[in-house]
Each structure stands twice: as structure tokens, then as C-alpha cells.
Amino acid sequence: ENQIATITLNRPEVHNAFDETVIAEMTKAFAQAGEDKNIRAVILRGSGKSFSAGGDLNWMRRVADYSHEQNVADAMGLGTLLKTINFLPKPTIALVHGSAFGGGVGLTACCDIAIAEEGAQFCLSEVKIGLIPSIIAPYVMAAIGERNARRYFLTAEKFDAQTAHRIGLVHEVAPKGRLDTVAEEIISALWEGAPSAQARGKKLILDIAKHKIDDGLIKLTSERIAEARASSEGKEGLSA
């Protein structure tokens, strides 16, 4: 609708916990949205009372009995989903309400922009059941930093939307019932930008994050701006 694709986790009876089937469907949906020229942005949200409780416990109990090779192959499915979201060439927006636990925090961190409704609760809960937030770790650490990860990965404390905002997991906290209103304001800002330039800008961020400032980085950024200037969008924008 209005060049926005909305992907909704729709297992409200289990707080939108995901298993291998949901992961495969989400990966396909995000990939299709990324390739569709009629789509400019993608929203991720959950139905019912929660955003996502993370991995479905029945799924994780089942795969615990797999061989090592089968277990790795299964885990790669979630890894592929998170990578697909993180590197999607279009702006992605997570609208978080209720609870975002475990992998739900990972999904939030993979999106370019995250908005949490007041009252939302977050938790990196894996250590409480003898696991670790391994596959989501690169994305969550990119959002909250190593220092905060050292606390929340180890304590599995619940934290609220305001704390999520303070540590960098979410960009905005929306008043209760106004999640979509705040999203619309951010989408309006996105619409002021050129879509190819936004894709180039996102790739630039991901390519240079944590990169030391050296001659190679200066050359890369110089080449990127040269490409942008010569693009049809760049020429049109500069002329305007």
C-alpha cells in the first residue's frame, strides 16, 4: 500500500514465536520486497499482543536432537533471514509493541529504523534456557554496542522501551496507540529522499562501519560519491 510492503508475524497464539517454516516464509517475503521496483520501504510488525517472542521452544527442542551438521544447517536458515533483512536495498522499519524477546530483539536490530510503543518489553533471554544469542549477536551488538551487550546478553534482564531507546536498540518511543502515527512521520521523511540514493547510502553505511580511516576508505568513499553524482538521480537532483 502506497509503495510500502508490510510483513506481519501472524502467530499471536504463541506471541509470534518463529520456527523454520516462518523463517523460510519471512526470508522469501523480504527477498521479494527487496526486488519489487514498486516497493520503497518495508515494515515489519507482529499481530496480537506481542511483536515476537523469538524462537519457538518446540522448534528448538526438536532441533536439539539433530546431528551437529543438521543443527548448523537449521541455524543457517535464521542467519539467512537476518542477513536478508539487514542488507535489503530498501529502508526497513520495525514497529515493536508488547514483547520482543530473544530473536525478536534480533529482528528489531536488523531493521534500519525501529520504533517501540510505550510499554514494550525487551529481553535477550537465551541464557535462561541454556542458550546464547549467537545468530542475532552481530546485529544486536551493532545496535547497542559491546558494553551493553556484556550486560544484557549475560543477565537476560527485561528492559523497557525507554531503556531500548537509551542504549540504541530503537530510535523512537511512540505513545501508547500511536505507533503507526510515528511511523508515518518517519516514512514521510523517507519519501523526501531518492530511492537509489537511499540504497547507496545504506550500502555505504554497512560497508564502512567499523572500518579504520585510511587511504583505502578515502578511495572507496570518493568512488561512491563519484558514482552518485553521475547517476540519473544525482544529475536530476543537482539540476533541480
Steps between C-alpha positions, in 0.01 A plus 500: 500500500642842397825326394543350848515126559382387843620161621309382806596217734164329545519235773338697782415183694875451567590871511634478144776256584661376181604156377668378182180544297446860608868575444484367143180694425645824642822460304301457179274797580791735573690385191195563281450845654864581438469413131162668439558834328158623616598470868701777667496392866418192706327493839538202736244457778320236707133419548330454836656595831869474406755585234686169531599261777795380289562135423215255554597271789348193333716566193814545710429184703462308175822622342695437821486131408637556149855406404754783513486543123119508498499746790737736319296477179181582691665797675619630164135554406464769767842635406384541140181678609686751719756565226221551245331760720823672599625541143165563330557786249199690635417663834360257755293603803424288806183592689535338841219461752450267793795264538814456290703217646807316371478485122236773513774735618711376210227582249473848653874557472512387135258772391635841402247684715331366813206654682377357829162568653500619860465195722698270271734257676828364366713209618799309371373198686714219355727429800194424713445183297867411456544661158679807365379780265754391243344551156348836597817620677664691209185705440412561864858600584504740203192663652577505874879472507731251666467652847122469516520154344726389784224583743183389323640188331613373842223615734199443273333792679181639357524864397237749392457712188670800660808291580495353149504857371781607734730212400432539126278202421206719396492851355165620631255416778142555387223581748254217557280458194708731280750255353365544147486880534869520589579257217313721253713800602821306434367360172416855390865591559614195300278606211703825472805298397586337168457119519826407323690749714350342812611157381849636430509671839397185684766294320759766581417480871526122504824500298688754711369426851794441737743554211810697591550829318783426259582560133287203398193639677556847354524349151185291552294798620634715217397238246153472655429875481630506141256223411214684674576829319499322165176313567171611344365582847808704586490697176128567535534605864793732437321659206189553714 
